[in-house]
Amino acid sequence: MPFPSFQALLDDVTALDPQLDYLDGVMTTLDDTDGGLPRDRAQDLMQAQQRRAALQRNIEELLNDMETGTEIVDQYKVGSD
């Protein structure tokens, strides 16, 4: 992988999945036991999950574009040698 810092960022974003899933489970349990979950907290969690998913997609697209660009540059290097 020619872009380790971006891969590390993607790994960090992906590592948020279990934490958000755990928080979702806790909030669901609270909703079931306490007769209602504060609506704003449920919306905050949903927004956090959506932001994480969008960030992950953006990083994956950036990595793909950078790798494609590197391949194109490498082709020109080989062709000019």
N, CA, C and O atoms as a MOPAC input file, in Angstrom:
PM7 MOZYME 1SCF
protein

 N      0.86100 1    -1.18000 1     0.00000 1
 C      0.00000 1     0.00000 1     0.00000 1
 C      0.90000 1     1.23400 1     0.00000 1
 O      1.65500 1     1.43600 1     0.95100 1
 N      0.83800 1     2.06400 1    -1.04400 1
 C      1.71400 1     3.21700 1    -1.13900 1
 C      1.28000 1     4.40400 1    -0.26900 1
 O      2.00600 1     5.39600 1    -0.19600 1
 N      0.15100 1     4.33200 1     0.37400 1
 C     -0.36100 1     5.45200 1     1.16500 1
 C     -0.71900 1     4.97900 1     2.57100 1
 O     -1.89500 1     4.92900 1     2.92900 1
 N      0.29200 1     4.63200 1     3.37100 1
 C      0.00600 1     4.04300 1     4.68800 1
 C     -0.74900 1     4.97100 1     5.63000 1
 O     -1.54400 1     4.49800 1     6.44100 1
 N     -0.52500 1     6.26700 1     5.54600 1
 C     -1.22800 1     7.15400 1     6.47100 1
 C     -2.72800 1     7.19000 1     6.18000 1
 O     -3.53700 1     7.28100 1     7.10400 1
 N     -3.10200 1     7.12000 1     4.89900 1
 C     -4.52000 1     7.07900 1     4.56200 1
 C     -5.12600 1     5.73200 1     4.93400 1
 O     -6.27700 1     5.66700 1     5.36500 1
 N     -4.36300 1     4.66500 1     4.77200 1
 C     -4.84600 1     3.34700 1     5.16500 1
 C     -5.04500 1     3.29800 1     6.67400 1
 O     -6.01300 1     2.71200 1     7.15800 1
 N     -4.13200 1     3.91200 1     7.41200 1
 C     -4.26700 1     3.95500 1     8.87300 1
 C     -5.51300 1     4.74800 1     9.27000 1
 O     -6.21900 1     4.37100 1    10.20600 1
 N     -5.78000 1     5.84100 1     8.56100 1
 C     -6.98700 1     6.62700 1     8.83500 1
 C     -8.23500 1     5.79700 1     8.55800 1
 O     -9.18600 1     5.81800 1     9.33800 1
 N     -8.23000 1     5.06500 1     7.44300 1
 C     -9.36400 1     4.19800 1     7.12100 1
 C     -9.53700 1     3.13200 1     8.19200 1
 O    -10.66400 1     2.83400 1     8.58800 1
 N     -8.44500 1     2.55800 1     8.66500 1
 C     -8.52100 1     1.55600 1     9.73600 1
 C     -9.11500 1     2.15200 1    11.01000 1
 O     -9.91300 1     1.50600 1    11.68900 1
 N     -8.72600 1     3.38400 1    11.33000 1
 C     -9.27000 1     4.05100 1    12.51900 1
 C    -10.77000 1     4.28400 1    12.38800 1
 O    -11.52200 1     4.08100 1    13.34100 1
 N    -11.19800 1     4.70800 1    11.20800 1
 C    -12.62800 1     4.94800 1    10.98600 1
 C    -13.39400 1     3.63300 1    11.07100 1
 O    -14.47300 1     3.57900 1    11.65900 1
 N    -12.84600 1     2.58300 1    10.49200 1
 C    -13.48800 1     1.26400 1    10.53000 1
 C    -13.57200 1     0.75200 1    11.96600 1
 O    -14.52100 1     0.05600 1    12.32600 1
 N    -12.58400 1     1.09600 1    12.77800 1
 C    -12.57800 1     0.65300 1    14.18000 1
 C    -13.70700 1     1.28600 1    14.99400 1
 O    -14.00200 1     0.82800 1    16.09800 1
 N    -14.33500 1     2.32300 1    14.46500 1
 C    -15.46200 1     2.93600 1    15.16800 1
 C    -16.71800 1     2.06900 1    15.11500 1
 O    -17.61100 1     2.22400 1    15.94800 1
 N    -16.79300 1     1.15900 1    14.14500 1
 C    -17.98700 1     0.31700 1    13.98200 1
 C    -18.39900 1    -0.38700 1    15.27700 1
 O    -19.54100 1    -0.23100 1    15.70800 1
 N    -17.51200 1    -1.15300 1    15.90800 1
 C    -17.94500 1    -1.85600 1    17.12100 1
 C    -18.35800 1    -0.90900 1    18.24300 1
 O    -19.25600 1    -1.22400 1    19.02300 1
 N    -17.70800 1     0.24600 1    18.32600 1
 C    -18.06100 1     1.20000 1    19.36700 1
 C    -19.45400 1     1.77200 1    19.13300 1
 O    -20.24300 1     1.90700 1    20.06900 1
 N    -19.75300 1     2.10700 1    17.88200 1
 C    -21.08200 1     2.62200 1    17.56800 1
 C    -22.14200 1     1.53300 1    17.72800 1
 O    -23.25600 1     1.80700 1    18.17500 1
 N    -21.79700 1     0.30500 1    17.36400 1
 C    -22.73800 1    -0.80700 1    17.55600 1
 C    -23.02700 1    -1.02700 1    19.04200 1
 O    -24.17000 1    -1.26800 1    19.42900 1
 N    -21.98200 1    -0.94100 1    19.87100 1
 C    -22.16000 1    -1.09900 1    21.31000 1
 C    -23.07100 1     0.00400 1    21.85700 1
 O    -23.99200 1    -0.25900 1    22.63000 1
 N    -22.79500 1     1.24000 1    21.43800 1
 C    -23.61800 1     2.36300 1    21.88400 1
 C    -25.06600 1     2.18800 1    21.43900 1
 O    -25.99300 1     2.48600 1    22.19200 1
 N    -25.25200 1     1.70900 1    20.22900 1
 C    -26.60100 1     1.44500 1    19.72600 1
 C    -27.29600 1     0.39600 1    20.59300 1
 O    -28.47200 1     0.54500 1    20.92200 1
 N    -26.57200 1    -0.66400 1    20.96400 1
 C    -27.13800 1    -1.70100 1    21.82500 1
 C    -27.51000 1    -1.17500 1    23.19600 1
 O    -28.56500 1    -1.51600 1    23.73100 1
 N    -26.65000 1    -0.34600 1    23.77000 1
 C    -26.92800 1     0.24500 1    25.08000 1
 C    -28.16600 1     1.12800 1    25.00100 1
 O    -29.03100 1     1.08600 1    25.87600 1
 N    -28.24000 1     1.92500 1    23.94500 1
 C    -29.38700 1     2.82600 1    23.80600 1
 C    -30.67400 1     2.04400 1    23.57400 1
 O    -31.73600 1     2.43800 1    24.05600 1
 N    -30.58700 1     0.95300 1    22.84800 1
 C    -31.77000 1     0.11600 1    22.62900 1
 C    -32.23200 1    -0.49500 1    23.94200 1
 O    -33.43100 1    -0.55300 1    24.21600 1
 N    -31.28000 1    -0.95400 1    24.75800 1
 C    -31.60700 1    -1.51600 1    26.06600 1
 C    -32.26000 1    -0.46200 1    26.95400 1
 O    -33.24500 1    -0.73900 1    27.63900 1
 N    -31.71000 1     0.73700 1    26.93800 1
 C    -32.30700 1     1.82400 1    27.73000 1
 C    -33.72000 1     2.12400 1    27.25400 1
 O    -34.62100 1     2.36700 1    28.05700 1
 N    -33.89900 1     2.10500 1    25.94800 1
 C    -35.21500 1     2.37700 1    25.37400 1
 C    -36.21200 1     1.31700 1    25.83100 1
 O    -37.35400 1     1.63100 1    26.16500 1
 N    -35.76800 1     0.05500 1    25.84300 1
 C    -36.65200 1    -1.04100 1    26.23600 1
 C    -36.97400 1    -1.02400 1    27.72700 1
 O    -38.08900 1    -1.36000 1    28.12600 1
 N    -35.99600 1    -0.63300 1    28.55700 1
 C    -36.20200 1    -0.73600 1    30.00400 1
 C    -36.76000 1     0.53100 1    30.63600 1
 O    -37.48700 1     0.46000 1    31.62700 1
 N    -36.43200 1     1.67200 1    30.08100 1
 C    -36.84600 1     2.92500 1    30.71700 1
 C    -38.08100 1     3.55400 1    30.07800 1
 O    -38.47700 1     4.66000 1    30.44600 1
 N    -38.66900 1     2.87600 1    29.15400 1
 C    -39.89400 1     3.37400 1    28.55300 1
 C    -39.70200 1     4.50000 1    27.55700 1
 O    -40.65800 1     5.20800 1    27.23800 1
 N    -38.52500 1     4.67700 1    27.07500 1
 C    -38.30900 1     5.68900 1    26.04900 1
 C    -36.90500 1     6.24400 1    26.08900 1
 O    -36.33400 1     6.49300 1    27.15100 1
 N    -36.38400 1     6.42500 1    24.93400 1
 C    -35.03500 1     6.95100 1    24.78100 1
 C    -35.13900 1     8.41200 1    24.36200 1
 O    -35.96100 1     8.75500 1    23.51100 1
 N    -34.32700 1     9.26300 1    24.94200 1
 C    -34.36500 1    10.66000 1    24.50500 1
 C    -34.14800 1    10.74400 1    22.99600 1
 O    -33.16200 1    10.22900 1    22.46900 1
 N    -35.05600 1    11.38200 1    22.33300 1
 C    -35.04900 1    11.42200 1    20.86700 1
 C    -33.76700 1    12.04200 1    20.31700 1
 O    -33.23100 1    11.58700 1    19.30600 1
 N    -33.28700 1    13.07500 1    20.98300 1
 C    -32.08600 1    13.73500 1    20.47900 1
 C    -30.86100 1    12.83100 1    20.56300 1
 O    -29.96600 1    12.93700 1    19.72500 1
 N    -30.80000 1    11.94800 1    21.55200 1
 C    -29.66700 1    11.00400 1    21.66500 1
 C    -29.72200 1     9.96400 1    20.55400 1
 O    -28.69200 1     9.60200 1    19.98500 1
 N    -30.90600 1     9.49200 1    20.25200 1
 C    -31.04800 1     8.52500 1    19.15800 1
 C    -30.65900 1     9.16400 1    17.83300 1
 O    -30.02500 1     8.52100 1    16.99600 1
 N    -31.03200 1    10.41900 1    17.63700 1
 C    -30.66500 1    11.12300 1    16.41000 1
 C    -29.15900 1    11.37900 1    16.35500 1
 O    -28.55100 1    11.28700 1    15.28900 1
 N    -28.56300 1    11.69700 1    17.49500 1
 C    -27.11100 1    11.89800 1    17.54600 1
 C    -26.37100 1    10.63600 1    17.12300 1
 O    -25.40900 1    10.69400 1    16.35800 1
 N    -26.82900 1     9.50100 1    17.62600 1
 C    -26.20300 1     8.23400 1    17.27400 1
 C    -26.36000 1     7.95400 1    15.78700 1
 O    -25.39900 1     7.55400 1    15.13000 1
 N    -27.55000 1     8.15700 1    15.25100 1
 C    -27.78500 1     7.90900 1    13.82600 1
 C    -26.90100 1     8.82600 1    12.97500 1
 O    -26.34200 1     8.39200 1    11.96800 1
 N    -26.78000 1    10.06800 1    13.37400 1
 C    -25.93300 1    10.99900 1    12.62900 1
 C    -24.46400 1    10.59400 1    12.70800 1
 O    -23.73700 1    10.71200 1    11.72300 1
 N    -24.02700 1    10.12200 1    13.86000 1
 C    -22.64400 1     9.65800 1    14.00600 1
 C    -22.39000 1     8.45800 1    13.10800 1
 O    -21.33800 1     8.37100 1    12.47600 1
 N    -23.34000 1     7.53300 1    13.04400 1
 C    -23.18900 1     6.36400 1    12.17500 1
 C    -23.14600 1     6.78800 1    10.71000 1
 O    -22.36100 1     6.24700 1     9.93200 1
 N    -23.97400 1     7.73900 1    10.33400 1
 C    -23.99400 1     8.20200 1     8.95200 1
 C    -22.71100 1     8.95000 1     8.60000 1
 O    -22.17400 1     8.77800 1     7.50600 1
 N    -22.21900 1     9.77200 1     9.51500 1
 C    -20.96000 1    10.49600 1     9.26000 1
 C    -19.79700 1     9.52800 1     9.13100 1
 O    -18.93500 1     9.69700 1     8.26800 1
 N    -19.77000 1     8.49700 1    10.00200 1
 C    -18.69800 1     7.51300 1     9.92500 1
 C    -18.74400 1     6.78200 1     8.60000 1
 O    -17.70300 1     6.57200 1     7.97700 1
 N    -19.92900 1     6.38800 1     8.15400 1
 C    -20.06800 1     5.67600 1     6.88200 1
 C    -19.64600 1     6.56500 1     5.70900 1
 O    -18.96700 1     6.10400 1     4.79100 1
 N    -20.04600 1     7.83500 1     5.74000 1
 C    -19.66800 1     8.75900 1     4.66300 1
 C    -18.16300 1     8.99200 1     4.65600 1
 O    -17.54600 1     9.03400 1     3.59100 1
 N    -17.57300 1     9.14300 1     5.82600 1
 C    -16.13000 1     9.33600 1     5.91800 1
 C    -15.38500 1     8.11200 1     5.39500 1
 O    -14.39500 1     8.23700 1     4.67400 1
 N    -15.86600 1     6.93500 1     5.76300 1
 C    -15.22400 1     5.70400 1     5.28700 1
 C    -15.30400 1     5.62300 1     3.76400 1
 O    -14.31600 1     5.28800 1     3.11100 1
 N    -16.46700 1     5.92300 1     3.19400 1
 C    -16.60200 1     5.90500 1     1.72800 1
 C    -15.65900 1     6.90700 1     1.07500 1
 O    -15.01400 1     6.59900 1     0.07300 1
 N    -15.58100 1     8.10000 1     1.64000 1
 C    -14.71100 1     9.12800 1     1.06500 1
 C    -13.24200 1     8.71700 1     1.11400 1
 O    -12.51000 1     8.92700 1     0.14700 1
 N    -12.81100 1     8.14000 1     2.21900 1
 C    -11.41900 1     7.70100 1     2.33700 1
 C    -11.14400 1     6.56700 1     1.35600 1
 O    -10.09900 1     6.55100 1     0.70500 1
 N    -12.07100 1     5.62300 1     1.24700 1
 C    -11.88500 1     4.51800 1     0.30500 1
 C    -11.79100 1     5.03300 1    -1.13100 1
 O    -10.95900 1     4.55900 1    -1.90500 1
 N    -12.63800 1     5.99800 1    -1.49100 1
 C    -12.59300 1     6.57500 1    -2.83200 1
 C    -11.27600 1     7.31700 1    -3.05600 1
 O    -10.68000 1     7.21400 1    -4.12800 1
 N    -10.82200 1     8.05900 1    -2.05500 1
 C     -9.56100 1     8.78200 1    -2.15900 1
 C     -8.39900 1     7.81400 1    -2.34800 1
 O     -7.53800 1     8.03100 1    -3.20100 1
 N     -8.37600 1     6.75700 1    -1.55900 1
 C     -7.32500 1     5.75600 1    -1.70700 1
 C     -7.35100 1     5.13600 1    -3.09900 1
 O     -6.30700 1     4.96400 1    -3.72900 1
 N     -8.53600 1     4.80600 1    -3.57200 1
 C     -8.66300 1     4.21100 1    -4.90400 1
 C     -8.15600 1     5.17900 1    -5.97600 1
 O     -7.41500 1     4.77900 1    -6.87400 1
 N     -8.55400 1     6.44800 1    -5.88200 1
 C     -8.10800 1     7.45000 1    -6.85500 1
 C     -6.59600 1     7.62900 1    -6.80900 1
 O     -5.95300 1     7.74800 1    -7.85200 1
 N     -6.02900 1     7.64700 1    -5.61600 1
 C     -4.58300 1     7.81800 1    -5.47800 1
 C     -3.83600 1     6.61100 1    -6.04700 1
 O     -2.80400 1     6.77000 1    -6.69900 1
 N     -4.35200 1     5.41700 1    -5.80200 1
 C     -3.71000 1     4.21900 1    -6.34200 1
 C     -3.80100 1     4.20000 1    -7.85800 1
 O     -2.84400 1     3.82100 1    -8.53300 1
 N     -4.94300 1     4.60400 1    -8.40000 1
 C     -5.10200 1     4.67800 1    -9.85700 1
 C     -4.12400 1     5.69900 1   -10.43300 1
 O     -3.48000 1     5.43800 1   -11.44900 1
 N     -4.01100 1     6.85700 1    -9.79100 1
 C     -3.06600 1     7.87700 1   -10.23900 1
 C     -1.63500 1     7.38400 1   -10.19500 1
 O     -0.85300 1     7.66300 1   -11.10400 1
 N     -1.28600 1     6.65500 1    -9.15200 1
 C      0.05900 1     6.09600 1    -9.04200 1
 C      0.32700 1     5.10800 1   -10.16600 1
 O      1.41700 1     5.10200 1   -10.73700 1
 N     -0.65400 1     4.27500 1   -10.48900 1
 C     -0.49600 1     3.30800 1   -11.58200 1
 C     -0.29100 1     4.02400 1   -12.91100 1
 O      0.52900 1     3.60000 1   -13.72500 1
 N     -1.02500 1     5.10000 1   -13.13200 1
 C     -0.88800 1     5.85500 1   -14.38500 1
 C      0.50000 1     6.48300 1   -14.46900 1
 O      1.14800 1     6.43000 1   -15.51400 1
 N      0.95300 1     7.07700 1   -13.36600 1
 C      2.29000 1     7.67400 1   -13.34300 1
 C      3.34300 1     6.60100 1   -13.58100 1
 O      4.29300 1     6.82300 1   -14.33300 1
 N      3.18700 1     5.44300 1   -12.95200 1
 C      4.14000 1     4.34600 1   -13.14000 1
 C      4.18000 1     3.89700 1   -14.60200 1
 O      5.25100 1     3.56900 1   -15.11200 1
 N      3.03100 1     3.87800 1   -15.28300 1
 C      3.00200 1     3.49200 1   -16.69700 1
 C      3.79700 1     4.47300 1   -17.53900 1
 O      4.52700 1     4.06500 1   -18.44300 1
 N      3.66400 1     5.76600 1   -17.25400 1
 C      4.41900 1     6.76100 1   -17.99600 1
 C      5.90100 1     6.68100 1   -17.71000 1
 O      6.72100 1     6.91800 1   -18.59600 1
 N      6.25400 1     6.34600 1   -16.47200 1
 C      7.67200 1     6.18400 1   -16.12100 1
 C      8.28100 1     5.03600 1   -16.90500 1
 O      9.38400 1     5.15100 1   -17.44100 1
 N      7.54600 1     3.91300 1   -16.97000 1
 C      8.03700 1     2.73900 1   -17.68200 1
 C      8.15500 1     3.04900 1   -19.17200 1
 O      9.11400 1     2.64500 1   -19.83000 1
 N      7.16800 1     3.77100 1   -19.69200 1
 C      7.16000 1     4.11100 1   -21.11300 1
 C      8.26200 1     5.08100 1   -21.49900 1
 O      8.71500 1     5.07200 1   -22.64400 1
 N      8.70200 1     5.91500 1   -20.56900 1
 C      9.71400 1     6.91900 1   -20.89100 1
 C     11.13100 1     6.42700 1   -20.63200 1
 O     12.09900 1     7.09900 1   -20.98800 1
 N     11.25400 1     5.26200 1   -20.01700 1
 C     12.60200 1     4.71400 1   -19.70700 1
 C     13.24700 1     4.11300 1   -20.90500 1
 O     14.36900 1     3.61400 1   -20.81800 1

